[in-house]
């Protein structure tokens, strides 16, 4: 990333009131999944990145991470200054990092190292700006793209981690903790059910959510990926890692990137029908870069089983060099991207641009 020493980029806290006062309503959306969108804003300040920015909000404070132009992972706490996480050369990356709240109350970043293995770093307890040294998960991931990590499914206590491997299928592992003490996975299991795109940019930034699957009457993981046909595919997995279905997402999208995904509601647990917050958790947003180089999005109100059609986000058409990121809180998504100024000069090239959707 590149920086100047001007004012900190406290964008959402400074501009949120003005933006939320000028929401633009999407029109023509079928069903209950009505959404409202702000305009695009410069979310990263002077930062320049090689990925979108991924975020998690814990106790009202937000942690942002992205891949810098130096291939280091950079982070920002609550809209403050950007800082590098550091580490040796193995923890540099050519893929976007991912961040989740896990164990509860702590932010953890996962990244594909230059060695093709998966590494993680956690915020020190009681500290916002200091992180523990990078730790490598058991070898054997052979990752060729960024890991897919989502919130823990309630009742399992495990964190489900997937990675695209050298055979362009997904490998997975579960991480657990005992009162906050991490118990590393025993190893990686290969899942041969879904073949990923053969184009390298299309395997970066694919998304995963944990949600109640009404078709199975149980909590499931759903991964959204770009297939070999460049269409969007949904891989539904049970809480023990078994694939229950691989289905093309309706709408016919053709993507030139991975597929970002996030659901609303509490991010650290999954609730079922009749429980508080269930309807919000069933709302899912996915996004990718289309063949025109611009970001497209689609929403679901049934946990990602069906979507309401692909469209460009409201406002200025938004070009992105790489897969966008969709970050969720209880009631809204933030869609971030790495701006492509060759297609639209509204913002500087490689700047982090974002909008809020609710």
Secondary structure as UniProt FT lines:
FT   HELIX           11..20
FT   TURN            21..22
FT   STRAND          24..25
FT   TURN            31..32
FT   STRAND          36..37
FT   STRAND          41..42
FT   TURN            45..46
FT   STRAND          48..49
FT   STRAND          54..58
FT   TURN            59..60
FT   STRAND          61..68
FT   TURN            69..70
FT   STRAND          73..77
FT   TURN            78..79
FT   STRAND          82..84
FT   HELIX           89..91
FT   STRAND          98..101
FT   TURN            104..105
FT   STRAND          107..112
FT   TURN            114..115
FT   STRAND          118..123
FT   TURN            125..126
FT   STRAND          135..136
FT   STRAND          148..149
FT   TURN            154..156
FT   STRAND          159..165
FT   TURN            166..167
FT   STRAND          170..178
FT   TURN            179..180
FT   STRAND          181..183
FT   STRAND          189..191
FT   HELIX           200..203
FT   TURN            204..205
FT   STRAND          207..213
FT   TURN            214..217
FT   STRAND          218..227
FT   TURN            228..229
FT   STRAND          232..237
FT   TURN            239..240
FT   STRAND          243..248
FT   TURN            250..251
FT   STRAND          260..263
FT   TURN            273..274
FT   TURN            276..277
FT   HELIX           278..281
FT   STRAND          284..290
FT   TURN            291..292
FT   STRAND          294..300
FT   TURN            303..304
FT   STRAND          311..312
FT   STRAND          319..320
FT   STRAND          325..328
FT   STRAND          333..339
FT   TURN            341..343
FT   TURN            345..346
FT   TURN            349..350
FT   STRAND          351..357
//
